[in-house]
Amino acid sequence: MLLHPLALSSEVWGTYGALLARSFDVIAPDARGHGKSGWDSEPFGIDDLADDVAALYADYEQQKHRRRLVDFDDLIALAVKLLATDAERHRVSMLVRLAPGASYPAHTHADVEELHLLDGELWIDERKLVPGDYNYGAPGASDEHVWSETGCTCLLVTSTKDILR
């Protein structure tokens, strides 16, 4: 379940929600009064939003026999924690965690991609990154094979318009 920050909508997940949907059942709801959700103009608080998520999850559990939720603190294969968005420039900053043996799909950069590896090891094509390494991806450049044998965590600043293959 991908939950957006307050004052935004599920659209912040853009390409990354679609990427996760290739391997997982993904639910990316708009919170009450946000995005395309309805709101009856009655006041609501964080507890109400939490109740909405719990109800959505309960309904989902009843309808699905197999489920996988992506949560930054309960890693499955790929977890994303959105730190900041710039909707006008189509940019996101996020922490990305890959489980050992996990890979990221081949993609072409729509704009500059900056990656700082915090822990673990990450391979981008033939280049091995270790903690502290920085990788610059130029607009239009492609990464064909991105994976981690050990698992890793990185800070990623990139475009929401990247093309995944």
N, C-alpha and C positions, 0 to 999 in steps of 0.2 A: 504494500500500500504506500503510495507516494503522496505525502502531505505537503502542500505548499506553505510558505510563510504567510503570516497575516498581511493583508493589504495587497496580495497578489492572487494569482489563480493557478489552476493546474497547468496552464499553458507554459509555465516556467520550466516544466520537464521536457517539453519539445522533443527534440531528437533523442534525448537520453531515455525518455519514457518509451519511445518506439524501440530503441535498442534493447531495453530490458524486456519488452514484450516479446521479443524473439525467443527468449529462453524461459520466461516466467509469466505467470498470470499476474497482470498488473492492473491495479485499481488506482486511479489518480482523480479523486473527486474534487470538486470545487467546494470549499467550506461555505457554510451558510452565509449569505450576503456577499459572496465573492464570485467572480467569473460569471458562469452561466447558471449558477444556482439561484433558487428562489429565496425570497425573504419577505415575510409578512409585515415588516416594519416594527415588529415587537423587539424590545431590547433583548440581547443575548450576551453571554459571556463565554469565557474559555471552557468552563464546565459544560456548557451546552454544546460547544463544538466537539468536545471529547465524547459526549454522549452520542452525537451524530456519527462519529467515527466508530464507536463501539456497536451501534445499531447496524451500520453498513457492514462491518466485519461479521457480525452474527448472521446477517442475511446471506453474505457471501459464503460462510461456512456451511450453511444449510443447503446451498445450491451446488456446491462443488465437492467432489470427492477427493480431488488432489489440489492442493494449494501450496504456493510458495510466496512468502512475503519477503521483501527486501527491506532490511533495516540496517542502519550503519553500525549498530552495536551488536547485531546478531547476524553476522556475515554468512551469506550463502555462497555466492561466487563473485558477484560484483555488487558493491554498495556505493552509493553516492550520497554525500551530504552537501546540499546546496548552501553556499555561504553568502553569495551575493549575485544579483542579476542586474543587468542593464538592458531592459527591454528595447529601448530606443536604438542601441548599438548592437543588439542581438549577442550579448556577451554574458557569460556566467563564470563565476569562480566557485570551485567546489573541491571537497576532499573526495578522492576516489580510492576505494580499497578493492584490490583483487585478491581472491583466495589463492592458495597454492595451486598451480596448474591452470588457472583461469586465463582466458584471453579476451581481448577487446576486438570488436570487428574491424576489418579493414575500412579505412575512411580517408576522405579527402578534406583538407582544411578549407573552410570558406573564408577564414580570416586567420590571423596569427594565433597559434596555439603555444602556450607556455606551460611547461610541466616542471615541477621541482619535486624530486623523489625524497620522501621523508624517511621511509624505512623499507627494508626488503630489497629485492632486485627486480628490475623491469627490463625486458628486451623490447626495443622498438626496431623492427627489421633486424639488422645485423649489429646494432649498437646495444651494449649492455650498460644499464644505468645502475649505480649504487647510491646509497643514501648521501644526500648533499648535491647530487648531480642535477643539472638543469638541461632541459631540452627545448629548443626553439623549433617550431614547425611553421614554415612560411605559408602564406595564403596560396592555395592551389597545389601544395605538396601533398603527397599521399603517404600514409603509414599502412603497409600491407599486412604486417604481422606484429601485433603488440600482445605480449604475454608475460606471465611471471611464474617461474618454477617454484619460488619460495613464498609467494604472496608478497604484497607490497601496499604502501599507502603513499599517495602523492597529492600535491596541491596542483590543480589543473585550472587554468584560465583559458577559455576557448569560446568559439562561436556556437550559438544554438543552430546555426545553419549548415554545420558540417554535413557532408554527404556520406552516409554509411552504406557499405556494400556487403 
